[in-house]
Amino acid sequence: MSVWALGLNHTTAPLDLRGRFAFALDQIAPTLHSLRNSFGSHRHPQVEAAIISTCNRTEIYCASEHMALDHTVGWLAESGGVAPALLRSHAYTLHDDAAARHAFRVASGLDSMVLGEAQILGQMKDAVRAAETAGALGSTLNQLFQRSFAVAKEVRTATEIGAHSISMAAASVRLASQLFEDLAKTRVLFVGAGEMIDLAATHFAARRPKSIVVANRTLERGEKLATRFGGEAMRLAELPGRLAEFDIVVSCTASTLPLIGLGAVERALKQRKHRPMFMVDLAVPRDIEPEVQKLEDVYLYTVDDLAQVVQQGQASRQAAVAQAEVIIDAGVQSFMHWLAQRGTVPLIQQLNAQADEWRSLELARARKLLAKGEDIETVLEALSRGLTHKMLHGAMAELHAGDNAAREQTAQTLSRLFLRKER
């Protein structure tokens, strides 16, 4: 059984390219169905697959009897509408122990923009549940991810990998504080109502801004989030007309197209008489058109722009990283041992089936002899001799076949298998 992974993340691919391969959680099931069907059932029967898609990464994990990395690259390139060569230049491909190590590092927060952040672990668990619901998760990938979660738990328990980590939400507040002297005098708009916006709203609400508004496609969900922070909710359709009201805009939705365009921001700035606006686009693909960044009175930051801020304090956690890598190495060795054992399962099944067949034949012969009135001791002796002969026949034939070197090797193997002393 082979395991392989294909991915691109914040260190290998620019934001706009990552946006082409971003899958919302409700897209995972049909996407997995398309991927598995693309392999065909002849050469790659029952390919296992899972997709992890976040603002910082998209990764595909697969398991099958035959590795098919090139096919996986081609399928993903086609789904994103880019040439396979372009995708390869920004992606990483891993297999077997390297794929397992990568999954363990991702789950443990070692491969994140925010070193030691815990959010990715929840996102991985969501991805595994989605794959399981879609019927794409088999025993091999299930073992890989369950062991990933166990390793991540041990890393967080045994090390200080998450100590002093700065989230992107916290980084957004820090940057906003550099532009506005007092955040308590600002009006904040959150576009979307997902996990990332929830986290960002929690950080901004702690600074007690003058007002908080949540704009969401589903008003009910927006109201639920806004109520927690003493704010109000509005529909996305109202956004262009009210944009000028806000000093700070934080957006993160699953939209495939930008929700806030250059023209809307230009009109808002004119109404604000060019008072500055602080904007954070945490979405992949983008929620805010990149041209907005060129406007003189707008300070727009994307997830990639926040990287330098969230890296602060990372050096102090390098000792914890070294400890975590030791735990991960042990986890990888354990998984690969399990995977190697899985490779012998078909042989074990064949051996058991062959032994059962021999046993049935000898039992049938013994019953016939007993029915004829043969002595029990004589029947038992014949039964044992028959089984012994069948079990040793193949080994004896191999021992007398081949040249001297082959016979010597066979002799050593048979000695190890049949002449072991019980301890």
Helices and strands as residue ranges (DSSP letters): E 2-9, H 15-20, G 25-27, H 28-39, E 48-53, E 57-64, H 69-80, H 84-90, E 92-95, H 97-107, H 119-133, H 139-158, H 168-179, G 183-185, E 187-191, H 195-205, E 211-216, H 219-228, E 232-235, G 236-238, H 239-242, G 243-245, E 248-251, H 262-271, E 277-281, G 290-294, E 298-302, H 307-310, G 315-317, H 318-343, H 345-371, H 376-399, H 404-418
